[in-house]
Amino acid sequence: MNRLSLFIVVCLVAFPVAGLCAEVQDMPMGQGAEGTVSMLPEETGSAVDELFGLEGGYLHPYLSLEGSFTDNLYNVDSGKTSNYLTRVSPGMWFTLPRKKIIPVTITPHNTSPGGLQQEIDDYEGTDRYQLYALAGADLFFYSEDSALNTEDVTLEGLGRYNTPGGLSLQLLDRYNLGHDDFGFSGATEEDQREYESNLLMATTDWDITEKVRVKIDYSNFILMYDDSINEYLERQDDVVDAYGFYKYSVKTSLFLQYRYTAVNYDSATEKDNTQNSYYAGVRWDTTEKLALLFKAGMQQKEYDTETPDFDDSDNFIVDLQALYRATEKTEMKLNLYRLNEESDTTLAAEKIVFGARFGYRQEFTEKITGKADLSYEKADYEELVDSDRDDDTYRFRPSAEYLFKDWLMGELAYEYELRDSSESLFDYDTNTIFFSLNFAL
């Protein structure tokens, strides 16, 4: 008798209204969060089940059902509109050899040069090869206006081959059909600001000796918008990263990194630029309790045609990603970042962004888990008009998960988002309540 297990996990969106937006989250169904026990079955069943991947974790279909109520659909300061949003998210992911968690987490960010706000974690699998693919959709249904109903699509995959001599080759790709957040100068009732993006990354990673390792990444990021009114945002980024690692100990690596970025706009060619970034950093996995990536350096940006409005600059940059597991039931995460990003408005040439995110997870019982997420982002815009714009955005989201059975989970969450801008047109505060149920094999 084969064992076919369904479980429900929560796939709540970090943003209160639109789901996939400028930063696309990556937590598909069937994946336990890093550091937590996956609920996928460990036992194997019949030969037929194993052949078709239905038992043992090769193939993972999923379906997420979410309802959310917000008091400020369009993220405006006055004239707020409430809305009930229904989201239906079917999909499927596949791994070979089989995995109970997805081997890589990709979070594209449209305004970041190269399409990533923070570095992707290295794949640490020891298998000779790894294949992974995911296809998913999000269907959005708005009570306020059915004309807003839309669908997003995510396709991603990874292929990696590890040779006995320490050389690894990897190819990664992520395609998104999505839409930006609502807000003044962002998506509106008349313009959903729907986009297509694709991030392709090829990696060569070589352990030359027990102490020395080198890695080279090439990535290509393409961003296209559906409506011609947004074509000033369309661009293509080409990025080359070169790393040199020194393994100070089994748990600690020191590294130097150089990044070359070429940003080319389709129509807003006055914003074309090249960037040279220099980092020094450390990867530190001290124990099973603590993992740390920290790097800091300088980002030099040069416009192809320098003008008073588009001026070259040097900026301090940082990327910190820390995970601390105090106990088997308690986990904390901290992310910090600072970098020069492309502008998301016609009124600015670029923006300097500093962000901090803190997440806390506590398993109270076998059935009940609590979470709390805090984030802060400051965006300092380089305006093309005679004014200054600084945005401070705060988010707070507590949530509770309940495991009804080993195949059924639900989550209730609340999110508060506040933007305080030097330009009052961009101010808003939004309250949203979520409830979701999710099914997966």
DODO-964214 format. One line per field, with one value per residue (C-alpha): residue number from 1; residue in one letter; chain; z, x, y. Coordinates in nm, 3 decimals, decimal comma. Example, Ala and Ser with C-alpha at 12.3 -4.5 7.8 and 13.67 -1.06 7.14 Angstrom:
<nodes>
num: c(1|2)
residuo: c(a|s)
cadena: c(A|A)
z: c(0,780|0,714)
x: c(1,230|1,367)
y: c(-0,450|-0,106)
</nodes>
This chain:
<nodes>
num: c(1|2|3|4|5|6|7|8|9|10|11|12|13|14|15|16|17|18|19|20|21|22|23|24|25|26|27|28|29|30|31|32|33|34|35|36|37|38|39|40|41|42|43|44|45|46|47|48|49|50|51|52|53|54|55|56|57|58|59|60|61|62|63|64|65|66|67|68|69|70|71|72|73|74|75|76|77|78|79|80|81|82|83|84|85|86|87|88|89|90|91|92|93|94|95|96|97|98|99|100|101|102|103|104|105|106|107|108|109|110|111|112|113|114|115|116|117|118|119|120|121|122|123|124|125|126|127|128|129|130|131|132|133|134|135|136|137|138|139|140|141|142|143|144|145|146|147|148|149|150|151|152|153|154|155|156|157|158|159|160|161|162|163|164|165|166|167|168|169|170|171|172|173|174|175|176|177|178|179|180|181|182|183|184|185|186|187|188|189|190|191|192|193|194|195|196|197|198|199|200|201|202|203|204|205|206|207|208|209|210|211|212|213|214|215|216|217|218|219|220|221|222|223|224|225|226|227|228|229|230|231|232|233|234|235|236|237|238|239|240|241|242|243|244|245|246|247|248|249|250|251|252|253|254|255|256|257|258|259|260|261|262|263|264|265|266|267|268|269|270|271|272|273|274|275|276|277|278|279|280|281|282|283|284|285|286|287|288|289|290|291|292|293|294|295|296|297|298|299|300|301|302|303|304|305|306|307|308|309|310|311|312|313|314|315|316|317|318|319|320|321|322|323|324|325|326|327|328|329|330|331|332|333|334|335|336|337|338|339|340|341|342|343|344|345|346|347|348|349|350|351|352|353|354|355|356|357|358|359|360|361|362|363|364|365|366|367|368|369|370|371|372|373|374|375|376|377|378|379|380|381|382|383|384|385|386|387|388|389|390|391|392|393|394|395|396|397|398|399|400|401|402|403|404|405|406|407|408|409|410|411|412|413|414|415|416|417|418|419|420|421|422|423|424|425|426|427|428|429|430|431|432|433|434|435|436|437|438|439|440|441)
residuo: c(m|n|r|l|s|l|f|i|v|v|c|l|v|a|f|p|v|a|g|l|c|a|e|v|q|d|m|p|m|g|q|g|a|e|g|t|v|s|m|l|p|e|e|t|g|s|a|v|d|e|l|f|g|l|e|g|g|y|l|h|p|y|l|s|l|e|g|s|f|t|d|n|l|y|n|v|d|s|g|k|t|s|n|y|l|t|r|v|s|p|g|m|w|f|t|l|p|r|k|k|i|i|p|v|t|i|t|p|h|n|t|s|p|g|g|l|q|q|e|i|d|d|y|e|g|t|d|r|y|q|l|y|a|l|a|g|a|d|l|f|f|y|s|e|d|s|a|l|n|t|e|d|v|t|l|e|g|l|g|r|y|n|t|p|g|g|l|s|l|q|l|l|d|r|y|n|l|g|h|d|d|f|g|f|s|g|a|t|e|e|d|q|r|e|y|e|s|n|l|l|m|a|t|t|d|w|d|i|t|e|k|v|r|v|k|i|d|y|s|n|f|i|l|m|y|d|d|s|i|n|e|y|l|e|r|q|d|d|v|v|d|a|y|g|f|y|k|y|s|v|k|t|s|l|f|l|q|y|r|y|t|a|v|n|y|d|s|a|t|e|k|d|n|t|q|n|s|y|y|a|g|v|r|w|d|t|t|e|k|l|a|l|l|f|k|a|g|m|q|q|k|e|y|d|t|e|t|p|d|f|d|d|s|d|n|f|i|v|d|l|q|a|l|y|r|a|t|e|k|t|e|m|k|l|n|l|y|r|l|n|e|e|s|d|t|t|l|a|a|e|k|i|v|f|g|a|r|f|g|y|r|q|e|f|t|e|k|i|t|g|k|a|d|l|s|y|e|k|a|d|y|e|e|l|v|d|s|d|r|d|d|d|t|y|r|f|r|p|s|a|e|y|l|f|k|d|w|l|m|g|e|l|a|y|e|y|e|l|r|d|s|s|e|s|l|f|d|y|d|t|n|t|i|f|f|s|l|n|f|a|l)
cadena: c(A|A|A|A|A|A|A|A|A|A|A|A|A|A|A|A|A|A|A|A|A|A|A|A|A|A|A|A|A|A|A|A|A|A|A|A|A|A|A|A|A|A|A|A|A|A|A|A|A|A|A|A|A|A|A|A|A|A|A|A|A|A|A|A|A|A|A|A|A|A|A|A|A|A|A|A|A|A|A|A|A|A|A|A|A|A|A|A|A|A|A|A|A|A|A|A|A|A|A|A|A|A|A|A|A|A|A|A|A|A|A|A|A|A|A|A|A|A|A|A|A|A|A|A|A|A|A|A|A|A|A|A|A|A|A|A|A|A|A|A|A|A|A|A|A|A|A|A|A|A|A|A|A|A|A|A|A|A|A|A|A|A|A|A|A|A|A|A|A|A|A|A|A|A|A|A|A|A|A|A|A|A|A|A|A|A|A|A|A|A|A|A|A|A|A|A|A|A|A|A|A|A|A|A|A|A|A|A|A|A|A|A|A|A|A|A|A|A|A|A|A|A|A|A|A|A|A|A|A|A|A|A|A|A|A|A|A|A|A|A|A|A|A|A|A|A|A|A|A|A|A|A|A|A|A|A|A|A|A|A|A|A|A|A|A|A|A|A|A|A|A|A|A|A|A|A|A|A|A|A|A|A|A|A|A|A|A|A|A|A|A|A|A|A|A|A|A|A|A|A|A|A|A|A|A|A|A|A|A|A|A|A|A|A|A|A|A|A|A|A|A|A|A|A|A|A|A|A|A|A|A|A|A|A|A|A|A|A|A|A|A|A|A|A|A|A|A|A|A|A|A|A|A|A|A|A|A|A|A|A|A|A|A|A|A|A|A|A|A|A|A|A|A|A|A|A|A|A|A|A|A|A|A|A|A|A|A|A|A|A|A|A|A|A|A|A|A|A|A|A|A|A|A|A|A|A|A|A|A|A|A|A|A|A|A|A|A|A|A|A|A|A|A|A|A|A|A|A|A|A|A|A|A|A|A|A|A|A|A|A|A)
z: c(0,000|-0,104|0,131|-0,030|0,208|0,162|0,378|0,399|0,452|0,448|0,154|0,267|0,065|0,236|0,056|0,143|-0,193|-0,503|-0,435|-0,669|-0,725|-0,749|-0,516|-0,595|-0,299|-0,333|-0,094|-0,303|-0,157|-0,050|0,083|0,451|0,546|0,594|0,932|0,980|0,929|0,596|0,614|0,299|0,355|0,412|0,349|0,004|-0,139|-0,428|-0,731|-0,939|-0,692|-0,697|-1,077|-1,123|-0,825|-0,635|-0,325|-0,204|-0,311|-0,678|-0,788|-0,569|-0,694|-0,474|-0,440|-0,215|-0,128|0,039|0,138|0,259|0,358|0,332|0,426|0,167|-0,164|-0,359|-0,083|-0,072|0,208|0,166|-0,006|0,098|-0,071|0,109|-0,075|-0,025|-0,232|-0,317|-0,441|-0,592|-0,647|-0,823|-0,917|-0,919|-0,851|-0,930|-0,816|-0,922|-0,706|-0,484|-0,223|0,048|0,021|-0,282|-0,343|-0,415|-0,321|-0,587|-0,499|-0,798|-0,729|-1,030|-0,931|-0,818|-1,081|-1,204|-1,064|-0,713|-0,397|-0,201|-0,299|-0,368|-0,123|-0,266|-0,341|-0,092|-0,215|-0,242|-0,511|-0,840|-1,011|-0,921|-1,140|-1,020|-1,190|-1,072|-1,248|-1,053|-1,097|-0,879|-0,975|-0,812|-0,771|-0,634|-0,474|-0,538|-0,916|-1,122|-1,393|-1,161|-1,169|-1,300|-1,298|-1,231|-1,347|-1,214|-1,397|-1,257|-1,281|-1,184|-1,322|-1,145|-1,202|-0,949|-1,077|-0,857|-0,903|-0,723|-1,030|-1,032|-1,318|-1,262|-1,473|-1,311|-1,461|-1,325|-1,535|-1,382|-1,523|-1,246|-1,150|-0,928|-0,597|-0,601|-0,489|-0,600|-0,894|-0,899|-1,019|-1,027|-1,092|-1,458|-1,494|-1,324|-1,432|-1,543|-1,635|-1,751|-1,610|-1,661|-1,456|-1,605|-1,415|-1,516|-1,251|-1,254|-0,905|-0,844|-0,526|-0,644|-0,315|0,029|0,117|-0,208|-0,407|-0,700|-0,843|-1,147|-1,210|-1,528|-1,504|-1,741|-1,618|-1,859|-1,752|-1,989|-1,919|-2,083|-2,134|-2,340|-2,068|-1,855|-2,122|-1,944|-1,689|-1,945|-1,941|-1,967|-1,713|-1,770|-1,463|-1,405|-1,051|-0,968|-0,621|-0,453|-0,131|0,135|0,367|0,702|0,872|0,801|0,911|0,797|0,455|0,380|0,031|-0,209|-0,480|-0,789|-0,977|-1,318|-1,413|-1,742|-1,728|-2,066|-2,101|-2,405|-2,434|-2,133|-2,269|-2,072|-1,767|-1,924|-1,688|-1,587|-1,231|-1,069|-0,719|-0,482|-0,173|0,111|0,315|0,530|0,527|0,876|0,972|1,330|1,453|1,365|1,547|1,350|0,980|0,858|0,528|0,552|0,282|0,243|-0,012|-0,268|-0,567|-0,840|-1,087|-1,417|-1,663|-2,028|-2,081|-1,768|-1,725|-1,428|-1,382|-1,420|-1,222|-1,147|-0,786|-0,535|-0,267|0,034|-0,003|0,238|0,240|0,569|0,601|0,942|1,074|1,442|1,576|1,952|1,997|1,774|1,818|1,804|1,500|1,419|1,091|1,022|0,680|0,618|0,280|0,129|-0,243|-0,530|-0,721|-1,044|-1,016|-1,026|-1,121|-1,404|-1,147|-1,024|-1,178|-0,910|-0,540|-0,250|-0,049|0,303|0,443|0,751|0,800|1,115|1,142|1,452|1,451|1,759|1,766|2,075|2,032|1,762|1,617|1,687|1,549|1,583|1,361|1,366|1,080|1,098|0,816|0,751|0,424|0,355|-0,007|-0,086|-0,438|-0,665|-0,803|-1,150|-1,026|-0,768|-0,462|-0,229|-0,172|0,111|0,187|0,515|0,488|0,788|0,790|1,081|1,039|1,320|1,225|1,372|1,207|1,317|1,205|1,205|1,093|0,937|0,598|0,687|0,804|0,818|0,901|1,024|0,985|1,023|0,846|0,902|0,648|0,683|0,444|0,572|0,286|0,265|-0,019|0,138|-0,189|-0,123|0,237|0,331|0,598|0,528|0,744|0,603|0,751|0,579|0,608|0,389|0,342|0,118|-0,020|-0,160|-0,239)
x: c(0,000|0,163|0,179|0,069|0,096|-0,063|0,029|-0,069|0,191|0,158|0,276|0,184|0,303|0,520|0,334|-0,025|-0,196|-0,039|0,161|0,456|0,600|0,937|1,086|0,958|0,945|1,048|0,881|0,685|0,480|0,646|0,953|1,034|1,196|1,571|1,647|1,305|1,188|1,019|0,678|0,735|0,725|1,051|0,923|0,929|0,640|0,588|0,812|0,545|0,529|0,906|0,921|0,683|0,810|0,482|0,640|0,975|0,993|1,095|0,782|0,585|0,255|0,105|-0,199|-0,222|-0,548|-0,524|-0,768|-0,662|-0,841|-0,671|-0,791|-0,569|-0,557|-0,373|-0,127|-0,229|-0,234|-0,596|-0,905|-0,826|-1,002|-1,059|-1,045|-1,075|-0,820|-0,843|-0,527|-0,511|-0,159|-0,114|0,226|0,476|0,846|1,085|1,431|1,671|1,820|1,518|1,518|1,272|1,364|1,433|1,812|1,826|1,627|1,608|1,458|1,477|1,452|1,377|1,554|1,877|2,156|2,180|1,835|1,944|1,943|2,146|2,375|2,224|2,344|2,589|2,442|2,608|2,492|2,749|2,570|2,754|2,472|2,153|1,854|1,567|1,269|0,962|0,650|0,392|0,117|-0,067|-0,423|-0,549|-0,918|-1,006|-1,342|-1,297|-1,277|-1,272|-1,080|-0,779|-0,785|-0,456|-0,221|0,151|0,375|0,708|0,936|1,276|1,536|1,886|2,135|2,466|2,746|3,024|3,340|3,563|3,845|3,663|3,528|3,156|2,947|2,602|2,330|2,035|1,739|1,429|1,146|0,873|0,553|0,446|0,323|0,453|0,309|0,031|0,130|0,183|0,431|0,393|0,110|-0,234|-0,594|-0,546|-0,193|-0,108|0,256|0,279|0,626|0,832|1,176|1,437|1,749|2,006|2,323|2,611|2,870|3,212|3,331|3,670|3,835|4,196|4,341|4,204|4,255|4,202|3,880|3,780|3,436|3,315|2,951|2,804|2,446|2,204|1,892|1,619|1,323|1,033|0,698|0,363|0,254|0,456|0,402|0,651|0,914|1,151|1,200|1,299|1,663|1,918|2,196|2,509|2,713|3,043|3,147|3,493|3,564|3,880|3,829|4,080|3,957|4,089|3,927|3,665|3,394|3,541|3,630|3,770|3,715|3,766|3,509|3,508|3,186|3,146|2,794|2,673|2,322|2,163|1,819|1,601|1,463|1,594|1,949|2,062|2,064|2,299|2,588|2,869|2,958|3,272|3,224|3,495|3,421|3,602|3,405|3,375|3,159|3,130|2,950|3,070|2,833|2,495|2,356|2,511|2,568|2,696|2,779|2,921|3,083|3,144|3,313|3,282|3,046|3,174|2,908|2,988|2,722|2,800|2,722|2,782|2,558|2,460|2,152|2,340|2,660|2,918|2,939|3,123|2,913|2,975|2,796|2,727|2,557|2,497|2,298|2,291|2,099|2,099|1,929|1,912|1,739|1,569|1,249|1,384|1,536|1,634|1,745|1,900|1,966|2,131|2,209|2,317|2,365|2,304|1,989|1,820|1,525|1,161|1,026|1,073|1,153|1,481|1,807|1,882|1,847|2,068|1,897|1,967|1,758|1,732|1,514|1,470|1,274|1,191|1,041|0,926|0,780|0,556|0,420|0,422|0,113|0,161|0,437|0,464|0,656|0,736|0,898|1,024|1,176|1,297|1,415|1,541|1,553|1,735|1,638|1,865|1,589|1,593|1,373|1,450|1,341|1,460|1,288|1,373|1,140|1,140|0,932|0,849|0,679|0,568|0,402|0,326|0,172|0,065|0,067|-0,146|-0,081|-0,427|-0,287|0,041|-0,118|-0,305|-0,175|-0,324|-0,186|-0,333|-0,124|-0,148|0,072|0,120|0,312|0,404|0,590|0,708|0,842|0,989|0,737|0,392|0,246|0,430|0,313|0,077|-0,007|-0,179|-0,327|-0,381|-0,510|-0,425|-0,547|-0,417|-0,449|-0,211|-0,196|0,100|0,233)
y: c(0,000|0,325|0,623|0,951|1,246|1,586|1,878|2,242|2,511|2,885|3,091|3,442|3,739|3,994|4,274|4,362|4,387|4,250|3,936|3,915|4,261|4,432|4,175|3,828|3,592|3,229|2,983|2,734|2,457|2,136|2,314|2,332|2,660|2,638|2,492|2,335|1,981|1,924|1,759|1,558|1,180|0,997|0,645|0,491|0,296|0,063|0,040|0,216|0,503|0,541|0,519|0,814|1,010|1,009|0,858|0,975|1,337|1,355|1,542|1,784|1,929|2,201|2,427|2,732|2,910|3,249|3,521|3,865|4,185|4,523|4,872|5,045|4,861|5,132|5,233|5,599|5,856|5,967|5,830|5,474|5,181|4,851|4,519|4,145|3,956|3,587|3,421|3,071|2,935|2,600|2,464|2,181|2,135|1,851|1,742|1,468|1,325|1,372|1,647|1,741|2,109|2,322|2,338|2,713|3,022|3,295|3,634|3,872|4,245|4,462|4,785|4,617|4,609|4,251|4,174|4,068|4,276|4,019|3,734|3,390|3,125|2,874|2,534|2,298|1,958|1,679|1,475|1,428|1,620|1,804|1,889|2,108|2,272|2,463|2,594|2,793|3,050|3,301|3,393|3,715|3,804|4,152|4,235|4,609|4,581|4,263|4,452|4,427|4,046|3,915|3,618|3,583|3,300|3,171|2,927|2,840|2,570|2,466|2,217|2,144|1,897|1,831|1,660|1,441|1,694|1,975|2,158|2,239|2,379|2,527|2,687|2,865|3,048|3,222|3,371|3,586|3,726|3,963|4,308|4,588|4,706|4,960|5,309|5,665|5,658|5,277|5,054|5,220|5,121|5,212|5,074|4,744|4,781|4,421|4,300|4,006|3,942|3,673|3,605|3,367|3,274|3,048|2,951|2,787|2,690|2,522|2,398|2,431|2,304|2,226|2,593|2,784|2,815|3,036|3,106|3,300|3,392|3,538|3,661|3,828|4,007|4,126|4,343|4,421|4,592|4,525|4,886|5,135|5,399|5,204|5,142|5,383|5,100|4,837|4,734|4,453|4,398|4,189|4,099|3,918|3,821|3,687|3,542|3,423|3,221|3,122|2,846|2,962|2,662|2,397|2,642|2,975|3,117|3,462|3,601|3,889|3,967|4,187|4,261|4,424|4,536|4,687|4,837|4,913|5,070|5,012|5,367|5,569|5,543|5,850|5,616|5,358|5,295|5,061|4,966|4,826|4,684|4,560|4,350|4,177|3,929|3,619|3,306|3,163|2,842|2,815|2,547|2,403|2,707|2,994|3,070|3,406|3,576|3,927|4,137|4,509|4,729|5,007|5,043|5,278|5,387|5,562|5,681|5,628|5,997|6,204|6,511|6,732|6,508|6,179|6,211|5,940|5,825|5,605|5,436|5,214|4,878|4,593|4,252|4,068|3,744|3,576|3,275|3,174|2,863|2,908|2,571|2,316|2,519|2,875|3,046|3,405|3,564|3,903|4,058|4,396|4,554|4,884|4,952|5,191|5,086|5,188|5,426|5,310|5,654|5,907|6,177|6,025|5,905|5,644|5,572|5,467|5,193|5,072|4,787|4,567|4,259|4,052|3,729|3,524|3,175|2,984|2,635|2,628|2,276|2,010|2,180|2,553|2,776|3,152|3,393|3,764|3,956|4,314|4,515|4,868|5,023|5,372|5,489|5,814|5,924|6,129|6,352|6,507|6,791|7,059|6,860|6,588|6,254|6,017|5,725|5,530|5,211|4,993|4,651|4,435|4,095|3,851|3,517|3,185|2,843|2,551|2,194|2,035|1,700|1,594|1,674|1,993|2,331|2,678|3,022|3,348|3,664|4,040|4,294|4,664|4,870|5,237|5,465|5,802|6,014|6,363|6,407|6,366|6,232|5,904|5,858|5,574|5,320|4,989|4,713|4,363|4,037|3,706|3,349|3,069|2,696|2,505|2,155|1,966|1,621)
</nodes>
